[in-house]
Amino acid sequence: MCGILAVLGCSDDSRAKRVRVLELSRRLKHRGPDWSGLYQRGDFYLAHQRLAIIDPASGDQPLFNEDQAIVVTVNGEIYNHEELRKRLPNHKFRTGSDCDVIAHLYEEYGENFVDMLDGMFSFVLLDTRDNSFIVARDAIGITPLYIGWGLDGSVWISSELKGLNDDCEHFECFPPGHLYSSKSGGLRRWYNPPWFCEAIPSTPYDPLVLRRAFEKAVIKRLMTDVPFGVLLSGGLDSSLVAAVTARHLAGTKAARQWGAQLHSFCVGLENSPDLKAAREVADYLGTVHHEFHFTVQDGIDAIEDVIYHIETYDVTTIRASTPMFLMARKIKALGVKMVISGEGSDEIFGGYLYFHKAPNKEELHRETCRKIKALHQYDCLRANKATSAWGLEARVPFLDKDFINVAMAIDPEWKMIKQGHIEKWVLRKAFDDEEHPYLPKHILYRQKEQFSDGVGYSWIDGLKAHAAQHVTDKMMQNAEHIFPHNTPTTKEACYYRMIFERFFPQNSARLSVPGGASVACSTAKAVEWDAAWSNNLDPSGRAALGVHLSAYEQQAALANAGVVPPKIIETLPRMLEVSASGLAIHS
């Protein structure tokens, strides 16, 4: 990951303005500690902080076309850059950087080239021939991007809020899958997949098609010129990422450079569910496993840094970002610069526990669409900013454009959670290979644990207790007057909000964070699925009353009576062990 900052048409080409742009760009240096660059043409400034992943020796930015008339500053990875180079035979490339294709594609195809890019990206491109510019963000919003406007009519672009919040009259999140053109003076959506309109799909489920699509998504993300690894919590998503990576790593350029044995990383409180499960998966796959422990106090001590870096006051995002933030620092200290992670699967397949209460396939599908569209405000923001805080890049194969198209075309009846079908059953079944197993059965069918829960339940309990010491009942009584927008309803939320407002006091900043009722990470719409949830609004998976583990208690009881078919037993969320005395359940 890198950091980009652009100030466009600010009516000020003075030395003082250049110094100010450099000062603001340095606020993003954590994202790109390897090199910094600044291009100025009159009152147009394009700044870049580089994290070198591809072609570390010569890929410094900003990048140019042959005659340097087209200038571009990019944050991201273009996985199909080699294929795109072949489509540009008359162009001469200055570097081996994957992002070098962008200026040339614009020169060849104009503004309509963005859909040709396969990757995660945000960029600003300046055409000096007429001083026009375009700004674009990847389909799902894996890379963060903000847009702001100065009183002088200037347009500001930054990878993070902190790059522009002090100098813009108004700023907001740049929407994913969109392009801003100075020629038209507005935004337009370039990403228009079939699922976006939320029409109910009807493609029959084919486990092999789904499996191949995911394997392709992982393989293309093995493109790297630096040491890398996988984040492994021991849950389904990260375990599949690790399993597929381990299976296909041999023979790649990355393996030739850095060795064919995969490195895996996990974080958690002592004896947490994730540590135990991750250790088992790592042993099964034969990875070089790195296990990092933290205490509740370690996490609490880091909260202010976390909120400064991830730029949100959303409770579930902060809960999950903190262990990831701590782990990223340890990973970077080992010399690793890129990791592959499992974000996005729960949104695509209805994996959160509240999906147990989806009333029908139509509602389930619409909720998955809503969740994917909002990812840039939650898990994408967490995965990117919590790692980029330490100059570490996170890649997310579940959010591959082609994979999403395959997964979202499946008839959602197959995604419904019912007898014999645990959450994300279609994904689990796709990798349930008896002949060449990817994972042990009990890992493949382990129940969903949200990252903030899986690192250890006492983490969330400790956060709540800490917040209660800093937020009084009187403060909560007046919260609606102090924070009229997205009024915090718990002491924990109020504690985070106070820290956020100290770093980002502007109204635009508080408006950039989503709000609304949620249970176990649901959208506000899905809270309506169960009347009991309205009295238990907490983003923890444990808040899904009647679902977290207990939804399977009846099945376990039946199994003890010997009346559950073997196929159902395999889908139970905990490890089931048959002994002479019957069936035992182990956490």
ZIBELVEN-V114687 format. One record per residue. N is the residue number from 1. PSI is psi as a letter, one per 40 degrees, with the letter a starting at -180 (NA if undefined). NEAR is the number of other C-alpha atoms within 12 Angstrom. Layout:
((N & PSI & NEAR) (N & PSI & NEAR))
This chain:
((1 & i & 46) (2 & i & 54) (3 & h & 55) (4 & i & 55) (5 & h & 56) (6 & h & 52) (7 & h & 48) (8 & h & 42) (9 & f & 29) (10 & e & 28) (11 & f & 19) (12 & h & 24) (13 & f & 21) (14 & i & 17) (15 & d & 14) (16 & d & 12) (17 & d & 23) (18 & d & 26) (19 & d & 18) (20 & d & 25) (21 & d & 39) (22 & d & 30) (23 & d & 24) (24 & d & 35) (25 & d & 41) (26 & d & 32) (27 & e & 32) (28 & e & 40) (29 & d & 34) (30 & d & 34) (31 & d & 43) (32 & g & 39) (33 & e & 30) (34 & d & 28) (35 & i & 29) (36 & i & 32) (37 & i & 33) (38 & h & 34) (39 & h & 36) (40 & h & 33) (41 & h & 29) (42 & b & 20) (43 & f & 29) (44 & h & 36) (45 & h & 46) (46 & h & 45) (47 & i & 50) (48 & h & 52) (49 & h & 42) (50 & h & 44) (51 & h & 44) (52 & h & 40) (53 & d & 42) (54 & h & 35) (55 & g & 23) (56 & d & 22) (57 & d & 19) (58 & e & 22) (59 & f & 32) (60 & i & 37) (61 & i & 42) (62 & i & 42) (63 & i & 40) (64 & i & 37) (65 & a & 31) (66 & d & 19) (67 & e & 18) (68 & f & 23) (69 & d & 23) (70 & h & 35) (71 & h & 43) (72 & h & 45) (73 & h & 47) (74 & i & 53) (75 & h & 53) (76 & a & 47) (77 & h & 42) (78 & h & 38) (79 & d & 34) (80 & f & 28) (81 & d & 30) (82 & d & 23) (83 & d & 16) (84 & d & 28) (85 & d & 29) (86 & d & 16) (87 & e & 17) (88 & f & 23) (89 & d & 15) (90 & e & 14) (91 & i & 23) (92 & h & 20) (93 & h & 30) (94 & d & 25) (95 & i & 24) (96 & e & 25) (97 & i & 38) (98 & d & 41) (99 & e & 50) (100 & e & 45) (101 & d & 46) (102 & d & 50) (103 & d & 45) (104 & d & 39) (105 & d & 34) (106 & d & 32) (107 & d & 29) (108 & d & 21) (109 & e & 17) (110 & a & 21) (111 & e & 32) (112 & f & 23) (113 & e & 23) (114 & d & 39) (115 & e & 31) (116 & e & 27) (117 & h & 38) (118 & h & 35) (119 & a & 37) (120 & h & 43) (121 & i & 41) (122 & h & 49) (123 & i & 49) (124 & h & 53) (125 & h & 52) (126 & h & 43) (127 & h & 32) (128 & e & 27) (129 & d & 14) (130 & e & 12) (131 & f & 23) (132 & i & 26) (133 & i & 40) (134 & i & 42) (135 & h & 52) (136 & i & 49) (137 & i & 45) (138 & i & 40) (139 & d & 41) (140 & e & 49) (141 & f & 42) (142 & d & 47) (143 & h & 50) (144 & i & 51) (145 & i & 51) (146 & i & 43) (147 & h & 47) (148 & i & 37) (149 & h & 27) (150 & i & 24) (151 & d & 16) (152 & e & 19) (153 & e & 19) (154 & i & 28) (155 & h & 40) (156 & i & 49) (157 & h & 53) (158 & i & 51) (159 & d & 56) (160 & i & 47) (161 & d & 47) (162 & e & 41) (163 & e & 39) (164 & e & 42) (165 & d & 35) (166 & e & 26) (167 & e & 30) (168 & i & 30) (169 & d & 22) (170 & i & 29) (171 & i & 34) (172 & i & 33) (173 & h & 36) (174 & h & 38) (175 & i & 34) (176 & i & 37) (177 & f & 35) (178 & i & 32) (179 & h & 36) (180 & h & 35) (181 & h & 27) (182 & d & 25) (183 & d & 17) (184 & e & 13) (185 & e & 16) (186 & a & 19) (187 & i & 21) (188 & i & 24) (189 & h & 25) (190 & e & 27) (191 & h & 30) (192 & g & 21) (193 & i & 24) (194 & d & 20) (195 & e & 30) (196 & d & 28) (197 & e & 17) (198 & e & 25) (199 & i & 23) (200 & h & 25) (201 & i & 28) (202 & e & 19) (203 & h & 19) (204 & i & 20) (205 & h & 25) (206 & h & 21) (207 & d & 24) (208 & d & 21) (209 & d & 25) (210 & d & 31) (211 & d & 29) (212 & d & 21) (213 & d & 29) (214 & d & 37) (215 & d & 32) (216 & d & 25) (217 & d & 37) (218 & d & 38) (219 & d & 34) (220 & d & 34) (221 & e & 43) (222 & e & 46) (223 & h & 35) (224 & i & 36) (225 & e & 28) (226 & i & 29) (227 & i & 35) (228 & i & 40) (229 & a & 46) (230 & i & 48) (231 & h & 52) (232 & h & 49) (233 & e & 49) (234 & e & 50) (235 & i & 48) (236 & d & 45) (237 & d & 45) (238 & d & 44) (239 & d & 46) (240 & d & 46) (241 & d & 48) (242 & d & 49) (243 & d & 46) (244 & d & 37) (245 & d & 45) (246 & d & 37) (247 & d & 27) (248 & e & 26) (249 & d & 34) (250 & h & 20) (251 & e & 18) (252 & i & 23) (253 & d & 22) (254 & d & 30) (255 & d & 26) (256 & d & 18) (257 & d & 19) (258 & e & 23) (259 & i & 21) (260 & e & 25) (261 & h & 30) (262 & i & 37) (263 & h & 36) (264 & i & 44) (265 & h & 44) (266 & i & 49) (267 & i & 45) (268 & i & 42) (269 & i & 33) (270 & h & 22) (271 & f & 23) (272 & i & 31) (273 & d & 34) (274 & d & 43) (275 & d & 34) (276 & d & 29) (277 & d & 37) (278 & d & 45) (279 & d & 33) (280 & d & 27) (281 & d & 40) (282 & d & 40) (283 & d & 24) (284 & d & 23) (285 & e & 30) (286 & f & 22) (287 & i & 32) (288 & h & 27) (289 & h & 30) (290 & h & 29) (291 & h & 33) (292 & h & 33) (293 & i & 27) (294 & i & 30) (295 & i & 27) (296 & d & 30) (297 & d & 21) (298 & d & 23) (299 & d & 36) (300 & d & 32) (301 & d & 20) (302 & e & 28) (303 & d & 39) (304 & d & 28) (305 & d & 27) (306 & d & 41) (307 & d & 40) (308 & d & 32) (309 & d & 42) (310 & e & 46) (311 & f & 48) (312 & i & 47) (313 & e & 43) (314 & h & 44) (315 & d & 47) (316 & d & 36) (317 & d & 43) (318 & d & 47) (319 & d & 46) (320 & d & 44) (321 & d & 46) (322 & d & 45) (323 & d & 45) (324 & d & 48) (325 & d & 45) (326 & d & 38) (327 & d & 41) (328 & d & 40) (329 & d & 29) (330 & d & 27) (331 & d & 37) (332 & d & 29) (333 & d & 15) (334 & e & 20) (335 & e & 20) (336 & h & 36) (337 & e & 39) (338 & h & 41) (339 & i & 46) (340 & h & 46) (341 & i & 47) (342 & f & 40) (343 & i & 42) (344 & d & 42) (345 & d & 42) (346 & d & 41) (347 & d & 42) (348 & d & 44) (349 & e & 47) (350 & f & 43) (351 & e & 44) (352 & i & 44) (353 & d & 39) (354 & e & 47) (355 & e & 47) (356 & d & 40) (357 & e & 35) (358 & h & 33) (359 & d & 22) (360 & i & 23) (361 & d & 29) (362 & d & 22) (363 & d & 29) (364 & d & 41) (365 & d & 39) (366 & d & 32) (367 & d & 43) (368 & d & 45) (369 & d & 36) (370 & d & 28) (371 & d & 36) (372 & d & 41) (373 & d & 34) (374 & e & 31) (375 & d & 38) (376 & e & 41) (377 & e & 40) (378 & c & 43) (379 & d & 44) (380 & d & 42) (381 & d & 44) (382 & d & 44) (383 & d & 44) (384 & d & 49) (385 & d & 48) (386 & d & 43) (387 & d & 44) (388 & e & 48) (389 & d & 44) (390 & e & 39) (391 & f & 39) (392 & h & 47) (393 & h & 49) (394 & h & 48) (395 & i & 46) (396 & g & 43) (397 & d & 41) (398 & d & 44) (399 & e & 44) (400 & h & 39) (401 & d & 37) (402 & d & 28) (403 & d & 32) (404 & d & 33) (405 & d & 29) (406 & d & 35) (407 & d & 47) (408 & e & 44) (409 & e & 33) (410 & h & 32) (411 & h & 26) (412 & e & 36) (413 & d & 30) (414 & d & 35) (415 & e & 42) (416 & h & 34) (417 & h & 32) (418 & a & 25) (419 & h & 20) (420 & e & 26) (421 & g & 28) (422 & i & 42) (423 & i & 45) (424 & f & 42) (425 & d & 38) (426 & d & 39) (427 & d & 40) (428 & d & 40) (429 & d & 34) (430 & d & 28) (431 & e & 37) (432 & g & 27) (433 & h & 18) (434 & d & 12) (435 & d & 8) (436 & g & 12) (437 & h & 22) (438 & d & 33) (439 & i & 40) (440 & i & 31) (441 & d & 30) (442 & d & 31) (443 & d & 41) (444 & d & 39) (445 & f & 40) (446 & h & 40) (447 & i & 43) (448 & h & 45) (449 & h & 41) (450 & i & 42) (451 & d & 50) (452 & d & 42) (453 & d & 36) (454 & d & 38) (455 & e & 43) (456 & h & 34) (457 & d & 29) (458 & e & 26) (459 & d & 32) (460 & d & 37) (461 & d & 21) (462 & d & 25) (463 & d & 37) (464 & d & 26) (465 & d & 20) (466 & d & 26) (467 & d & 28) (468 & d & 22) (469 & e & 16) (470 & e & 21) (471 & h & 27) (472 & i & 18) (473 & d & 16) (474 & d & 15) (475 & d & 26) (476 & d & 26) (477 & d & 18) (478 & e & 18) (479 & d & 25) (480 & d & 17) (481 & d & 14) (482 & d & 18) (483 & g & 25) (484 & d & 16) (485 & h & 21) (486 & f & 27) (487 & h & 31) (488 & h & 31) (489 & e & 32) (490 & i & 30) (491 & d & 29) (492 & d & 36) (493 & d & 37) (494 & d & 36) (495 & d & 37) (496 & d & 40) (497 & d & 41) (498 & d & 32) (499 & d & 30) (500 & d & 35) (501 & d & 26) (502 & d & 19) (503 & d & 26) (504 & g & 31) (505 & e & 21) (506 & i & 23) (507 & d & 22) (508 & d & 26) (509 & d & 34) (510 & d & 33) (511 & e & 27) (512 & e & 34) (513 & h & 31) (514 & i & 29) (515 & a & 30) (516 & i & 24) (517 & i & 27) (518 & i & 34) (519 & h & 37) (520 & f & 39) (521 & e & 46) (522 & i & 45) (523 & i & 35) (524 & d & 26) (525 & d & 24) (526 & e & 37) (527 & d & 33) (528 & e & 24) (529 & d & 25) (530 & h & 27) (531 & d & 15) (532 & d & 17) (533 & d & 29) (534 & e & 23) (535 & e & 17) (536 & f & 23) (537 & g & 34) (538 & h & 33) (539 & e & 41) (540 & i & 36) (541 & d & 35) (542 & e & 33) (543 & e & 31) (544 & g & 38) (545 & h & 29) (546 & e & 22) (547 & d & 32) (548 & h & 31) (549 & d & 30) (550 & d & 21) (551 & e & 28) (552 & e & 30) (553 & d & 19) (554 & d & 20) (555 & d & 32) (556 & d & 33) (557 & d & 20) (558 & d & 19) (559 & d & 27) (560 & d & 23) (561 & e & 15) (562 & f & 17) (563 & e & 17) (564 & h & 22) (565 & i & 18) (566 & d & 17) (567 & d & 18) (568 & d & 25) (569 & d & 36) (570 & d & 32) (571 & e & 36) (572 & i & 44) (573 & d & 38) (574 & i & 34) (575 & h & 25) (576 & h & 27) (577 & h & 21) (578 & h & 18) (579 & i & 10) (580 & d & 8) (581 & e & 10) (582 & a & 17) (583 & h & 24) (584 & i & 20) (585 & h & 23) (586 & h & 16) (587 & NA & 20))
